[in-house]
Amino acid sequence: MVRTGPPRSGATNPWMVILISALALAVMLSTLFVPEAAVAAWIDFWGFKPAVISARIAEGVNWRESLALGRLVRALFAHSTWLHLLGNLAYLWVFGIPVERALGHVRFVGVFLLLGALANLFVALHIPDLERTIIGASGGVSAVVGVYLGLFPTRRIGLWLPLGLFLQFARIPALLVIGSWFTLQVLYTVFGPMSDAVAWRTHVAGFVAGLLVAVAIRVTSGRVDYGPNVD
């Protein structure tokens, strides 16, 4: 039987989207109080180095090393610039609110943290010699985007499009918007410079993980089509 409504958790207010945004904003604001000479140490505190993570895993993870692996989660709340932060928050709010309402607060934050950490781990394992510290919520946000597409493949997203000197509001199929975004991530991963390829790998890994989770949810819930809903 085809059902036309997305799975509803009963959650109406996106408290986890708000909480994640507030934590990321608080971490970014903390940089205003960090002396310029200590910025590098601040980044090292919040982020992770793929070379260190891959080495710890190769040596075998005990409880002390597992604490170090917690950096894969902590890095999701730190950003290098305000533009970096605002870009991630924009995607989180557009796609995260309907996903949180569908999954509920606990499962939503689990998707963001767990799949975001796995996306960071993917980068660490695929660029094991990289000594640069990685920060950013891109992996978790990309996972949310993947879940959104898997749960709401027929939805349309309202966008303001520039037409000459004016902006025109239009509703674009989510599949087209996210598909174009994902194609760009793949192209940068394959052909982009190493500095960019790190971020794009995180995006791709998080998105694929989120999409797989959404497919599993749809299969287990018995839902086939979520209808032409719009955001």
CYANA upper distance limits for C-alpha pairs under 8 A (distance plus 0.5 A):
  1 MET  CA    224 VAL  CA      8.40
  2 VAL  CA    223 ARG  CA      7.07
  2 VAL  CA    224 VAL  CA      6.15
  2 VAL  CA    225 ASP  CA      6.65
  3 ARG  CA    223 ARG  CA      6.42
  3 ARG  CA    224 VAL  CA      7.13
  3 ARG  CA    225 ASP  CA      6.61
  3 ARG  CA    226 TYR  CA      7.08
  4 THR  CA    225 ASP  CA      6.52
  4 THR  CA    226 TYR  CA      5.24
  4 THR  CA    227 GLY  CA      5.45
  5 GLY  CA    225 ASP  CA      8.44
  5 GLY  CA    226 TYR  CA      5.64
  5 GLY  CA    227 GLY  CA      7.10
  6 PRO  CA    102 ALA  CA      7.17
  6 PRO  CA    151 LEU  CA      7.68
  6 PRO  CA    152 PHE  CA      8.01
  6 PRO  CA    223 ARG  CA      8.46
  6 PRO  CA    226 TYR  CA      5.79
  7 PRO  CA    102 ALA  CA      5.93
  7 PRO  CA    103 LEU  CA      7.94
  7 PRO  CA    221 SER  CA      8.47
  8 ARG  CA    101 ARG  CA      7.02
  8 ARG  CA    102 ALA  CA      5.22
  8 ARG  CA    103 LEU  CA      7.50
  8 ARG  CA    104 GLY  CA      8.39
  9 SER  CA    101 ARG  CA      6.72
  9 SER  CA    102 ALA  CA      5.92
  9 SER  CA    103 LEU  CA      6.15
  9 SER  CA    104 GLY  CA      5.50
 10 GLY  CA    101 ARG  CA      7.53
 10 GLY  CA    102 ALA  CA      8.43
 10 GLY  CA    104 GLY  CA      7.53
 11 ALA  CA    100 GLU  CA      7.82
 11 ALA  CA    101 ARG  CA      5.51
 11 ALA  CA    102 ALA  CA      8.00
 11 ALA  CA    104 GLY  CA      5.99
 11 ALA  CA    105 HIS  CA      7.49
 12 THR  CA    101 ARG  CA      6.38
 13 ASN  CA    101 ARG  CA      7.97
 14 PRO  CA     18 ILE  CA      6.85
 14 PRO  CA     97 ILE  CA      6.13
 14 PRO  CA    100 GLU  CA      6.71
 14 PRO  CA    101 ARG  CA      7.35
 14 PRO  CA    105 HIS  CA      7.97
 15 TRP  CA     19 LEU  CA      6.53
 15 TRP  CA    105 HIS  CA      7.54
 16 MET  CA     20 ILE  CA      6.45
 16 MET  CA    100 GLU  CA      8.05
 16 MET  CA    105 HIS  CA      6.45
 16 MET  CA    108 PHE  CA      7.88
 16 MET  CA    109 VAL  CA      6.81
 17 VAL  CA     21 SER  CA      6.58
 17 VAL  CA     92 LEU  CA      7.59
 17 VAL  CA     93 TRP  CA      7.31
 17 VAL  CA     96 GLY  CA      6.98
 17 VAL  CA     97 ILE  CA      7.24
 17 VAL  CA    100 GLU  CA      8.16
 18 ILE  CA     22 ALA  CA      6.55
 19 LEU  CA     23 LEU  CA      6.66
 20 ILE  CA     24 ALA  CA      6.68
 20 ILE  CA     77 PHE  CA      8.18
 21 SER  CA     25 LEU  CA      6.52
 21 SER  CA     89 LEU  CA      7.09
 22 ALA  CA     26 ALA  CA      6.52
 23 LEU  CA     27 VAL  CA      6.70
 23 LEU  CA     77 PHE  CA      7.14
 24 ALA  CA     28 MET  CA      6.72
 24 ALA  CA     77 PHE  CA      5.11
 24 ALA  CA     78 ALA  CA      6.61
 24 ALA  CA     79 HIS  CA      8.29
 24 ALA  CA     85 LEU  CA      8.11
 25 LEU  CA     29 LEU  CA      6.59
 25 LEU  CA     85 LEU  CA      8.30
 26 ALA  CA     30 SER  CA      6.73
 27 VAL  CA     31 THR  CA      7.62
 27 VAL  CA     77 PHE  CA      7.29
 27 VAL  CA     78 ALA  CA      6.54
 28 MET  CA     32 LEU  CA      8.25
 28 MET  CA     78 ALA  CA      7.01
 28 MET  CA     79 HIS  CA      7.12
 28 MET  CA     82 TRP  CA      8.02
 28 MET  CA     85 LEU  CA      8.45
 29 LEU  CA     33 PHE  CA      8.26
 30 SER  CA     34 VAL  CA      7.30
 31 THR  CA     39 VAL  CA      8.09
 31 THR  CA     42 TRP  CA      8.48
 34 VAL  CA     38 ALA  CA      6.74
 34 VAL  CA     39 VAL  CA      6.85
 34 VAL  CA     42 TRP  CA      8.17
 35 PRO  CA     39 VAL  CA      7.10
 38 ALA  CA     42 TRP  CA      6.73
 39 VAL  CA     43 ILE  CA      6.80
 40 ALA  CA     44 ASP  CA      6.72
 41 ALA  CA     45 PHE  CA      6.61
 42 TRP  CA     46 TRP  CA      7.02
 43 ILE  CA     47 GLY  CA      6.32
 43 ILE  CA     78 ALA  CA      8.45
 43 ILE  CA     80 SER  CA      8.47
 43 ILE  CA    133 THR  CA      7.55
 43 ILE  CA    135 ILE  CA      8.00
 44 ASP  CA     48 PHE  CA      7.30
 44 ASP  CA    133 THR  CA      6.66
 46 TRP  CA     71 ARG  CA      7.27
 46 TRP  CA     74 ARG  CA      6.42
 46 TRP  CA     75 ALA  CA      5.78
 46 TRP  CA     77 PHE  CA      8.46
 46 TRP  CA     78 ALA  CA      6.85
 46 TRP  CA    135 ILE  CA      7.52
 47 GLY  CA     71 ARG  CA      6.55
 47 GLY  CA     72 LEU  CA      7.81
 47 GLY  CA     74 ARG  CA      7.32
 47 GLY  CA     75 ALA  CA      5.00
 47 GLY  CA     78 ALA  CA      7.89
 47 GLY  CA    133 THR  CA      6.15
 47 GLY  CA    134 ILE  CA      5.74
 47 GLY  CA    135 ILE  CA      5.32
 48 PHE  CA     52 VAL  CA      8.12
 48 PHE  CA     53 ILE  CA      7.80
 48 PHE  CA     71 ARG  CA      6.15
 48 PHE  CA     72 LEU  CA      6.89
 48 PHE  CA     75 ALA  CA      7.25
 48 PHE  CA    133 THR  CA      5.71
 48 PHE  CA    134 ILE  CA      5.91
 48 PHE  CA    135 ILE  CA      7.55
 49 LYS  CA     53 ILE  CA      6.84
 49 LYS  CA    124 ALA  CA      7.86
 49 LYS  CA    130 LEU  CA      7.38
 49 LYS  CA    131 GLU  CA      6.08
 49 LYS  CA    132 ARG  CA      6.26
 49 LYS  CA    133 THR  CA      5.10
 49 LYS  CA    134 ILE  CA      6.71
 50 PRO  CA     54 SER  CA      6.43
 50 PRO  CA    121 LEU  CA      8.41
 50 PRO  CA    123 VAL  CA      7.40
 50 PRO  CA    124 ALA  CA      4.41
 50 PRO  CA    125 LEU  CA      7.53
 50 PRO  CA    127 ILE  CA      7.01
 50 PRO  CA    128 PRO  CA      5.90
 50 PRO  CA    129 ASP  CA      7.33
 50 PRO  CA    130 LEU  CA      6.06
 50 PRO  CA    131 GLU  CA      6.99
 50 PRO  CA    132 ARG  CA      8.02
 50 PRO  CA    133 THR  CA      8.03
 50 PRO  CA    134 ILE  CA      8.32
 51 ALA  CA     55 ALA  CA      6.57
 51 ALA  CA    124 ALA  CA      7.27
 51 ALA  CA    127 ILE  CA      8.06
 51 ALA  CA    128 PRO  CA      5.27
 51 ALA  CA    129 ASP  CA      5.32
 51 ALA  CA    130 LEU  CA      5.75
 51 ALA  CA    131 GLU  CA      6.04
 52 VAL  CA     56 ARG  CA      6.67
 52 VAL  CA    131 GLU  CA      8.17
 53 ILE  CA     57 ILE  CA      6.78
 53 ILE  CA     68 ALA  CA      8.20
 53 ILE  CA     69 LEU  CA      7.29
 53 ILE  CA    121 LEU  CA      8.40
 53 ILE  CA    124 ALA  CA      6.81
 53 ILE  CA    125 LEU  CA      8.49
 53 ILE  CA    128 PRO  CA      8.42
 54 SER  CA     58 ALA  CA      6.62
 54 SER  CA    124 ALA  CA      6.40
 54 SER  CA    125 LEU  CA      6.25
 54 SER  CA    128 PRO  CA      6.05
 55 ALA  CA     59 GLU  CA      6.71
 55 ALA  CA    128 PRO  CA      8.23
 56 ARG  CA     60 GLY  CA      6.79
 56 ARG  CA     61 VAL  CA      6.81
 56 ARG  CA     65 GLU  CA      7.01
 57 ILE  CA     61 VAL  CA      6.14
 61 VAL  CA     65 GLU  CA      5.77
 61 VAL  CA     66 SER  CA      6.61
 62 ASN  CA     66 SER  CA      6.59
 63 TRP  CA     67 LEU  CA      7.07
 64 ARG  CA     68 ALA  CA      7.41
 65 GLU  CA     69 LEU  CA      6.91
 66 SER  CA     70 GLY  CA      7.06
 67 LEU  CA     71 ARG  CA      8.09
 69 LEU  CA     73 VAL  CA      8.41
 70 GLY  CA     74 ARG  CA      6.88
 71 ARG  CA     75 ALA  CA      6.27
 72 LEU  CA     76 LEU  CA      7.73
 72 LEU  CA    116 GLY  CA      8.38
 72 LEU  CA    117 ALA  CA      5.41
 72 LEU  CA    118 LEU  CA      8.29
 72 LEU  CA    120 ASN  CA      6.40
 72 LEU  CA    121 LEU  CA      7.32
 73 VAL  CA     77 PHE  CA      8.41
 73 VAL  CA    113 LEU  CA      6.68
 73 VAL  CA    114 LEU  CA      8.14
 73 VAL  CA    116 GLY  CA      7.56
 73 VAL  CA    117 ALA  CA      5.61
 74 ARG  CA     78 ALA  CA      7.99
 75 ALA  CA    134 ILE  CA      7.63
 75 ALA  CA    135 ILE  CA      5.20
 75 ALA  CA    136 GLY  CA      6.35
 75 ALA  CA    137 ALA  CA      7.65
 76 LEU  CA    113 LEU  CA      8.28
 76 LEU  CA    116 GLY  CA      7.58
 76 LEU  CA    117 ALA  CA      8.24
 76 LEU  CA    135 ILE  CA      6.88
 76 LEU  CA    136 GLY  CA      5.41
 76 LEU  CA    137 ALA  CA      4.53
 76 LEU  CA    138 SER  CA      7.83
 76 LEU  CA    139 GLY  CA      8.03
 76 LEU  CA    140 GLY  CA      7.52
 77 PHE  CA    135 ILE  CA      8.21
 77 PHE  CA    136 GLY  CA      6.79
 77 PHE  CA    137 ALA  CA      6.47
 78 ALA  CA    135 ILE  CA      6.15
 78 ALA  CA    136 GLY  CA      5.83
 78 ALA  CA    137 ALA  CA      7.71
 79 HIS  CA     84 HIS  CA      6.63
 79 HIS  CA     85 LEU  CA      6.17
 79 HIS  CA    135 ILE  CA      6.30
 79 HIS  CA    136 GLY  CA      5.34
 79 HIS  CA    137 ALA  CA      8.03
 80 SER  CA     84 HIS  CA      6.94
 80 SER  CA     85 LEU  CA      8.19
 80 SER  CA    135 ILE  CA      7.65
 80 SER  CA    136 GLY  CA      7.95
 81 THR  CA     85 LEU  CA      6.92
 82 TRP  CA     86 LEU  CA      6.54
 83 LEU  CA     87 GLY  CA      6.49
 84 HIS  CA     88 ASN  CA      6.98
 84 HIS  CA    136 GLY  CA      8.26
 85 LEU  CA     89 LEU  CA      6.68
 85 LEU  CA    136 GLY  CA      8.18
 86 LEU  CA     90 ALA  CA      6.50
 87 GLY  CA     91 TYR  CA      7.15
 88 ASN  CA     92 LEU  CA      6.63
 88 ASN  CA    137 ALA  CA      7.06
 88 ASN  CA    138 SER  CA      6.87
 88 ASN  CA    141 VAL  CA      7.18
 89 LEU  CA     93 TRP  CA      6.58
 90 ALA  CA     94 VAL  CA      6.75
 91 TYR  CA     95 PHE  CA      6.49
 91 TYR  CA     96 GLY  CA      7.96
 91 TYR  CA    141 VAL  CA      7.32
 91 TYR  CA    145 VAL  CA      8.22
 92 LEU  CA     96 GLY  CA      5.34
 92 LEU  CA     97 ILE  CA      8.10
 92 LEU  CA    141 VAL  CA      6.20
 92 LEU  CA    144 VAL  CA      7.84
 92 LEU  CA    145 VAL  CA      8.47
 93 TRP  CA     97 ILE  CA      6.25
 94 VAL  CA     98 PRO  CA      8.44
 95 PHE  CA     99 VAL  CA      6.99
 95 PHE  CA    144 VAL  CA      7.20
 95 PHE  CA    145 VAL  CA      6.38
 95 PHE  CA    148 TYR  CA      6.75
 96 GLY  CA    100 GLU  CA      6.41
 96 GLY  CA    141 VAL  CA      8.45
 96 GLY  CA    144 VAL  CA      6.59
 96 GLY  CA    145 VAL  CA      7.96
 96 GLY  CA    148 TYR  CA      8.21
 97 ILE  CA    101 ARG  CA      6.76
 98 PRO  CA    102 ALA  CA      6.70
 98 PRO  CA    148 TYR  CA      8.07
 99 VAL  CA    103 LEU  CA      6.54
 99 VAL  CA    108 PHE  CA      7.60
 99 VAL  CA    144 VAL  CA      7.65
 99 VAL  CA    147 VAL  CA      7.60
 99 VAL  CA    148 TYR  CA      6.39
100 GLU  CA    104 GLY  CA      5.69
100 GLU  CA    105 HIS  CA      6.43
100 GLU  CA    107 ARG  CA      8.40
100 GLU  CA    108 PHE  CA      5.78
101 ARG  CA    105 HIS  CA      8.12
103 LEU  CA    107 ARG  CA      6.24
103 LEU  CA    108 PHE  CA      6.29
104 GLY  CA    108 PHE  CA      6.47
105 HIS  CA    109 VAL  CA      6.76
106 VAL  CA    110 GLY  CA      6.65
107 ARG  CA    111 VAL  CA      6.63
108 PHE  CA    112 PHE  CA      6.84
109 VAL  CA    113 LEU  CA      6.55
110 GLY  CA    114 LEU  CA      6.13
110 GLY  CA    115 LEU  CA      8.26
111 VAL  CA    115 LEU  CA      5.98
111 VAL  CA    116 GLY  CA      8.01
111 VAL  CA    140 GLY  CA      7.94
111 VAL  CA    143 ALA  CA      7.64
111 VAL  CA    144 VAL  CA      7.67
111 VAL  CA    210 GLY  CA      7.99
112 PHE  CA    116 GLY  CA      6.04
112 PHE  CA    140 GLY  CA      5.01
112 PHE  CA    141 VAL  CA      7.26
112 PHE  CA    143 ALA  CA      7.14
112 PHE  CA    144 VAL  CA      7.06
113 LEU  CA    117 ALA  CA      6.48
113 LEU  CA    140 GLY  CA      6.76
114 LEU  CA    118 LEU  CA      6.70
114 LEU  CA    140 GLY  CA      8.39
115 LEU  CA    119 ALA  CA      6.59
115 LEU  CA    139 GLY  CA      7.65
115 LEU  CA    140 GLY  CA      6.53
115 LEU  CA    143 ALA  CA      6.72
115 LEU  CA    206 GLY  CA      6.62
115 LEU  CA    209 ALA  CA      7.03
115 LEU  CA    210 GLY  CA      7.53
116 GLY  CA    120 ASN  CA      6.88
116 GLY  CA    137 ALA  CA      7.77
116 GLY  CA    138 SER  CA      8.03
116 GLY  CA    139 GLY  CA      4.84
116 GLY  CA    140 GLY  CA      4.18
116 GLY  CA    141 VAL  CA      7.89
116 GLY  CA    142 SER  CA      8.43
116 GLY  CA    143 ALA  CA      7.18
116 GLY  CA    206 GLY  CA      6.58
117 ALA  CA    121 LEU  CA      6.63
117 ALA  CA    139 GLY  CA      7.70
117 ALA  CA    140 GLY  CA      7.85
118 LEU  CA    122 PHE  CA      6.57
118 LEU  CA    205 ALA  CA      8.42
118 LEU  CA    206 GLY  CA      7.92
119 ALA  CA    123 VAL  CA      7.05
119 ALA  CA    139 GLY  CA      5.77
119 ALA  CA    140 GLY  CA      8.11
119 ALA  CA    201 ARG  CA      8.48
119 ALA  CA    202 THR  CA      5.74
119 ALA  CA    203 HIS  CA      8.02
119 ALA  CA    205 ALA  CA      5.56
119 ALA  CA    206 GLY  CA      5.45
119 ALA  CA    209 ALA  CA      8.49
120 ASN  CA    124 ALA  CA      6.86
120 ASN  CA    139 GLY  CA      7.06
120 ASN  CA    202 THR  CA      6.58
121 LEU  CA    125 LEU  CA      6.67
122 PHE  CA    126 HIS  CA      6.62
122 PHE  CA    201 ARG  CA      8.42
122 PHE  CA    202 THR  CA      7.80
122 PHE  CA    205 ALA  CA      7.34
123 VAL  CA    127 ILE  CA      6.38
123 VAL  CA    128 PRO  CA      8.44
123 VAL  CA    198 VAL  CA      7.25
123 VAL  CA    201 ARG  CA      6.85
123 VAL  CA    202 THR  CA      6.72
124 ALA  CA    128 PRO  CA      5.92
124 ALA  CA    130 LEU  CA      8.41
137 ALA  CA    141 VAL  CA      6.56
138 SER  CA    142 SER  CA      6.34
138 SER  CA    199 ALA  CA      7.94
138 SER  CA    202 THR  CA      7.12
138 SER  CA    203 HIS  CA      6.45
138 SER  CA    206 GLY  CA      8.37
139 GLY  CA    143 ALA  CA      6.72
139 GLY  CA    202 THR  CA      5.64
139 GLY  CA    203 HIS  CA      5.87
139 GLY  CA    205 ALA  CA      7.67
139 GLY  CA    206 GLY  CA      5.24
139 GLY  CA    207 PHE  CA      8.08
140 GLY  CA    144 VAL  CA      6.91
140 GLY  CA    206 GLY  CA      6.78
141 VAL  CA    145 VAL  CA      6.83
141 VAL  CA    206 GLY  CA      8.08
142 SER  CA    146 GLY  CA      6.70
142 SER  CA    203 HIS  CA      5.88
142 SER  CA    204 VAL  CA      7.88
142 SER  CA    206 GLY  CA      5.51
142 SER  CA    207 PHE  CA      5.14
142 SER  CA    210 GLY  CA      7.94
143 ALA  CA    147 VAL  CA      6.75
143 ALA  CA    203 HIS  CA      8.39
143 ALA  CA    205 ALA  CA      8.46
143 ALA  CA    206 GLY  CA      4.80
143 ALA  CA    207 PHE  CA      4.92
143 ALA  CA    208 VAL  CA      7.62
143 ALA  CA    209 ALA  CA      6.66
143 ALA  CA    210 GLY  CA      4.66
143 ALA  CA    211 LEU  CA      7.75
144 VAL  CA    148 TYR  CA      6.63
144 VAL  CA    207 PHE  CA      7.78
144 VAL  CA    210 GLY  CA      6.58
145 VAL  CA    149 LEU  CA      6.83
145 VAL  CA    178 ILE  CA      8.21
145 VAL  CA    207 PHE  CA      6.84
145 VAL  CA    210 GLY  CA      7.64
146 GLY  CA    150 GLY  CA      6.75
146 GLY  CA    206 GLY  CA      7.99
146 GLY  CA    207 PHE  CA      4.98
146 GLY  CA    208 VAL  CA      6.82
146 GLY  CA    209 ALA  CA      7.71
146 GLY  CA    210 GLY  CA      4.89
146 GLY  CA    211 LEU  CA      4.75
146 GLY  CA    212 LEU  CA      8.40
146 GLY  CA    214 ALA  CA      7.98
147 VAL  CA    151 LEU  CA      6.58
147 VAL  CA    207 PHE  CA      8.21
147 VAL  CA    210 GLY  CA      5.11
147 VAL  CA    211 LEU  CA      5.42
147 VAL  CA    212 LEU  CA      8.21
147 VAL  CA    213 VAL  CA      7.12
147 VAL  CA    214 ALA  CA      5.35
148 TYR  CA    152 PHE  CA      6.23
148 TYR  CA    153 PRO  CA      8.12
148 TYR  CA    211 LEU  CA      8.27
148 TYR  CA    214 ALA  CA      8.06
149 LEU  CA    153 PRO  CA      5.47
149 LEU  CA    174 ALA  CA      7.55
149 LEU  CA    175 LEU  CA      7.30
149 LEU  CA    178 ILE  CA      7.97
149 LEU  CA    211 LEU  CA      7.37
149 LEU  CA    214 ALA  CA      8.46
150 GLY  CA    210 GLY  CA      8.47
150 GLY  CA    211 LEU  CA      5.82
150 GLY  CA    212 LEU  CA      8.23
150 GLY  CA    214 ALA  CA      5.36
150 GLY  CA    215 VAL  CA      6.34
151 LEU  CA    214 ALA  CA      6.27
151 LEU  CA    215 VAL  CA      7.97
151 LEU  CA    218 ARG  CA      7.54
151 LEU  CA    226 TYR  CA      7.69
152 PHE  CA    226 TYR  CA      6.52
152 PHE  CA    227 GLY  CA      8.28
152 PHE  CA    229 ASN  CA      8.39
153 PRO  CA    174 ALA  CA      7.13
153 PRO  CA    175 LEU  CA      6.53
153 PRO  CA    226 TYR  CA      8.08
154 THR  CA    173 PRO  CA      7.28
154 THR  CA    174 ALA  CA      7.34
154 THR  CA    175 LEU  CA      7.60
154 THR  CA    226 TYR  CA      7.61
154 THR  CA    227 GLY  CA      6.68
154 THR  CA    228 PRO  CA      5.79
154 THR  CA    229 ASN  CA      7.65
155 ARG  CA    173 PRO  CA      6.50
155 ARG  CA    174 ALA  CA      6.12
155 ARG  CA    175 LEU  CA      8.36
155 ARG  CA    227 GLY  CA      7.74
155 ARG  CA    228 PRO  CA      5.65
155 ARG  CA    229 ASN  CA      5.44
155 ARG  CA    230 VAL  CA      5.57
155 ARG  CA    231 ASP  CA      7.76
156 ARG  CA    171 ARG  CA      5.99
156 ARG  CA    172 ILE  CA      5.60
156 ARG  CA    173 PRO  CA      4.66
156 ARG  CA    174 ALA  CA      5.53
156 ARG  CA    228 PRO  CA      7.84
156 ARG  CA    229 ASN  CA      7.37
156 ARG  CA    230 VAL  CA      5.31
156 ARG  CA    231 ASP  CA      6.90
157 ILE  CA    171 ARG  CA      5.69
157 ILE  CA    172 ILE  CA      5.74
157 ILE  CA    173 PRO  CA      6.66
157 ILE  CA    174 ALA  CA      6.16
157 ILE  CA    230 VAL  CA      6.67
157 ILE  CA    231 ASP  CA      5.82
158 GLY  CA    169 PHE  CA      7.35
158 GLY  CA    170 ALA  CA      6.17
158 GLY  CA    171 ARG  CA      4.81
158 GLY  CA    172 ILE  CA      6.88
158 GLY  CA    230 VAL  CA      8.24
158 GLY  CA    231 ASP  CA      6.91
159 LEU  CA    169 PHE  CA      6.16
159 LEU  CA    170 ALA  CA      5.98
159 LEU  CA    171 ARG  CA      6.64
159 LEU  CA    172 ILE  CA      7.61
160 TRP  CA    167 LEU  CA      6.32
160 TRP  CA    168 GLN  CA      5.93
160 TRP  CA    169 PHE  CA      4.89
160 TRP  CA    170 ALA  CA      6.84
161 LEU  CA    167 LEU  CA      5.87
161 LEU  CA    168 GLN  CA      5.63
161 LEU  CA    169 PHE  CA      6.65
161 LEU  CA    170 ALA  CA      7.59
162 PRO  CA    166 PHE  CA      6.43
162 PRO  CA    167 LEU  CA      5.04
162 PRO  CA    168 GLN  CA      6.81
163 LEU  CA    167 LEU  CA      6.21
163 LEU  CA    168 GLN  CA      7.00
172 ILE  CA    176 LEU  CA      7.62
172 ILE  CA    177 VAL  CA      7.43
173 PRO  CA    177 VAL  CA      7.04
174 ALA  CA    178 ILE  CA      6.41
175 LEU  CA    179 GLY  CA      6.08
176 LEU  CA    180 SER  CA      6.54
177 VAL  CA    181 TRP  CA      6.86
178 ILE  CA    182 PHE  CA      6.52
179 GLY  CA    183 THR  CA      6.61
180 SER  CA    184 LEU  CA      6.85
181 TRP  CA    185 GLN  CA      6.96
182 PHE  CA    186 VAL  CA      6.86
182 PHE  CA    204 VAL  CA      7.57
183 THR  CA    187 LEU  CA      6.75
184 LEU  CA    188 TYR  CA      6.71
185 GLN  CA    189 THR  CA      6.58
185 GLN  CA    200 TRP  CA      5.73
185 GLN  CA    201 ARG  CA      8.06
185 GLN  CA    203 HIS  CA      7.26
185 GLN  CA    204 VAL  CA      6.84
186 VAL  CA    190 VAL  CA      6.73
186 VAL  CA    200 TRP  CA      7.61
186 VAL  CA    201 ARG  CA      8.38
186 VAL  CA    204 VAL  CA      7.32
187 LEU  CA    191 PHE  CA      6.29
187 LEU  CA    192 GLY  CA      7.60
188 TYR  CA    192 GLY  CA      4.78
188 TYR  CA    193 PRO  CA      8.20
188 TYR  CA    196 ASP  CA      7.50
188 TYR  CA    197 ALA  CA      6.47
188 TYR  CA    200 TRP  CA      6.75
189 THR  CA    196 ASP  CA      8.05
189 THR  CA    197 ALA  CA      5.11
189 THR  CA    198 VAL  CA      8.05
189 THR  CA    200 TRP  CA      5.81
189 THR  CA    201 ARG  CA      6.28
190 VAL  CA    197 ALA  CA      7.90
191 PHE  CA    197 ALA  CA      8.49
192 GLY  CA    196 ASP  CA      6.56
192 GLY  CA    197 ALA  CA      6.14
193 PRO  CA    197 ALA  CA      6.40
194 MET  CA    198 VAL  CA      6.77
195 SER  CA    199 ALA  CA      8.03
196 ASP  CA    200 TRP  CA      6.85
197 ALA  CA    201 ARG  CA      6.40
198 VAL  CA    202 THR  CA      7.05
199 ALA  CA    203 HIS  CA      6.86
200 TRP  CA    204 VAL  CA      6.67
201 ARG  CA    205 ALA  CA      6.55
202 THR  CA    206 GLY  CA      6.54
203 HIS  CA    207 PHE  CA      6.51
204 VAL  CA    208 VAL  CA      6.62
205 ALA  CA    209 ALA  CA      6.67
206 GLY  CA    210 GLY  CA      6.61
207 PHE  CA    211 LEU  CA      6.61
208 VAL  CA    212 LEU  CA      6.71
209 ALA  CA    213 VAL  CA      6.82
210 GLY  CA    214 ALA  CA      6.74
211 LEU  CA    215 VAL  CA      6.74
212 LEU  CA    216 ALA  CA      6.75
213 VAL  CA    217 ILE  CA      6.74
214 ALA  CA    218 ARG  CA      6.73
215 VAL  CA    219 VAL  CA      6.66
216 ALA  CA    220 THR  CA      6.63
217 ILE  CA    221 SER  CA      6.44
218 ARG  CA    222 GLY  CA      6.45
218 ARG  CA    223 ARG  CA      5.80
218 ARG  CA    224 VAL  CA      7.37
219 VAL  CA    223 ARG  CA      7.22
219 VAL  CA    224 VAL  CA      8.38
